[in-house]
Amino acid sequence: MKIQEDTIQQSYSNALKRKKDNSQSSCCPPQTQSQSCCPSSTTSELIEPISFGCMYLKSILMDYIEQGMTVIDLGSGAGHDLMIAAELVGPNGKAIGVDFTDDMIKEASENAQKNNLSNVTLVKANIRDIPLPDNSADVIISNCVINLALDKTQVFKEVFRLLKQGGIMIDADVIATEPLRREIKENPSLWCGCIGGALTKAEHEKILNEIGFTNVIIKLGEKDDVQFNVPELAIESGLILAQKPDE
Ligand SMILES: C[S@@+](CC[C@H](N)C(=O)[O-])C[C@H]1O[C@@H](n2cnc3c(N)ncnc32)[C@H](O)[C@@H]1O
């Protein structure tokens, strides 16, 4: 069965409504309710948006994001990591969220307003074709999104295009610890639940190296930060770091 992008959009629109009604989270499909998926994290004074991510990124973001930087969050959802990035870049920096689901864009805009973060911009776009200029971001972040993309190579090419020289990609995502079976890949519910589209570590390395990224580091199963682990389906959260070369 072919996975459709409008199915993914609808799934996340519904997931936001469900989470706001305080029931099941987005990236826990019915088949995998045993996983400890997407509990919300605690962050400073921020009024904290709902997280749909697969890893707590705050401490990693604090290591890489500095005042005055431009940060782009791919698949920013309700704005959980985007708000953290906006706080870290400060009033002279920019935090730009990109998402293709209307309800998520609206929710993240409202969350930026509630937090008085005037340095946040939301762009409604597909992450395979982002209407932002080349070489414009110091850091690109993404949390539990690229696995959902139908053409992941194209998304990583967009990341490369958008990053400034020396810029860093911080991508928390679901990683398959062995190649996924066809019936898992072709199940729309598992795809929308961040499982069916997961790449292996080796697949990530191949794509990123071929595009020209350097310093590619992929860490699986980061202890307390992991929000997603489904051993029976051979997937777990991972952190993918990569850099656009400096010259
Ligand atoms: C699992 S949620 C993660 C949201 C957010 N990163 C977080 O950690 O809370 C996936 C998000 O990616 C968005 N998304 C999925 N595929 C996308 C695409 N191809 N282009 C733009 N946004 C996409 C969905 O609309 C949804 O908001």
The ligand as a MOL file (V3000), in Angstrom:
LIG
                    3D

  0  0  0     0  0            999 V3000
M  V30 BEGIN CTAB
M  V30 COUNTS 27 29 0 0 0
M  V30 BEGIN ATOM
M  V30 1 C 5.9830 13.2090 15.4900 0
M  V30 2 S 5.5550 14.8840 15.1760 0 CHG=1
M  V30 3 C 6.9610 15.7210 15.8800 0
M  V30 4 C 6.6760 17.1830 16.1870 0
M  V30 5 C 7.7790 17.9430 16.9120 0
M  V30 6 N 9.0410 17.8330 16.2300 0
M  V30 7 C 7.9170 17.4950 18.3520 0
M  V30 8 O 8.9780 16.9810 18.7090 0
M  V30 9 O 6.9740 17.6850 19.1080 0 CHG=-1
M  V30 10 C 5.8370 15.0560 13.4130 0
M  V30 11 C 5.5470 16.4430 12.8720 0
M  V30 12 O 6.1440 16.5340 11.5750 0
M  V30 13 C 5.2260 17.0850 10.6670 0
M  V30 14 N 5.5760 16.5380 9.3370 0
M  V30 15 C 5.6150 15.2290 8.9770 0
M  V30 16 N 6.0290 15.0950 7.7130 0
M  V30 17 C 6.2580 16.3560 7.2500 0
M  V30 18 C 6.6790 16.8780 5.9970 0
M  V30 19 N 6.9670 16.0720 4.9640 0
M  V30 20 N 6.8020 18.2160 5.8660 0
M  V30 21 C 6.5090 19.0380 6.9140 0
M  V30 22 N 6.0970 18.6050 8.1200 0
M  V30 23 C 5.9750 17.2750 8.2980 0
M  V30 24 C 3.8480 16.6900 11.1770 0
M  V30 25 O 2.8620 17.5780 10.7240 0
M  V30 26 C 4.0660 16.7770 12.6810 0
M  V30 27 O 3.8100 18.0550 13.1710 0
M  V30 END ATOM
M  V30 BEGIN BOND
M  V30 1 1 1 2
M  V30 2 1 2 3
M  V30 3 1 2 10
M  V30 4 1 3 4
M  V30 5 1 4 5
M  V30 6 1 5 6
M  V30 7 1 5 7
M  V30 8 2 7 8
M  V30 9 1 7 9
M  V30 10 1 10 11
M  V30 11 1 11 12
M  V30 12 1 11 26
M  V30 13 1 12 13
M  V30 14 1 13 14
M  V30 15 1 13 24
M  V30 16 1 14 15
M  V30 17 1 14 23
M  V30 18 2 15 16
M  V30 19 1 16 17
M  V30 20 1 17 18
M  V30 21 2 17 23
M  V30 22 1 18 19
M  V30 23 2 18 20
M  V30 24 1 20 21
M  V30 25 2 21 22
M  V30 26 1 22 23
M  V30 27 1 24 25
M  V30 28 1 24 26
M  V30 29 1 26 27
M  V30 END BOND
M  V30 END CTAB
M  END
